[in-house]
């Protein structure tokens, strides 16, 4: 799904460019969208780190 929407990613693996839904042209994603994606990634990383720690204790 994301591979079709986004066209370029930064070194952290976050998308930086997307295809415009109407024109199909490549455009930079808004800073607000990048901030939201960063927040979602950080939350997922935190959950994953907690899960790994729990698995190592078992």
N, C-alpha and C positions, 0 to 999 in steps of 0.2 A: 504494500500500500504506500509506504513512505518513499520507496524507490521510484514510483511513478510521479509523486508530487514534487520531490526535491531533486535538484540537479547537481549541486555542489555541497561539499561538507568541509568543515575546518579540521585542524589537527586533533581536536577533542572528539570528533565524530558527530558534531552538531551541524545541521544543515545551515547553509548560508545563502543559498539561492533556490528559487522555485520557479515552476512554470506558471505564468499568469493563467488563471482559469478560463478567461474569455479569449485572450489573444494568443495564448500558447507561447508567448515570448518569455525568455528567462529574465527574472528580476530578483534583486536582493530582498530577502525576507525582512519585514519590519523589525526594529530593535525590540519592540514589545513581544513579538512572537518568539524571537531568539531568547529573550529573558524567560518566557514561559517554558520553553523547551529545556532551558538550563535548569530551571527549578524542578521540572518533572524528572530530568535525568538524575539530579542530585538526590531527590527523594527515593528514586528506585535504587540508586547506589547504596544509600543508607540502609534500605530494607534488605538488600542483597548481602551487605556486610554483616548485618545482624544475623541473617540466616546462616551464613558461613560460620560465624562464631558459634552458633548453636549446634551446627553439624559437627564441628570439631570437638565439642564438649561431650557429645554422645558416644 
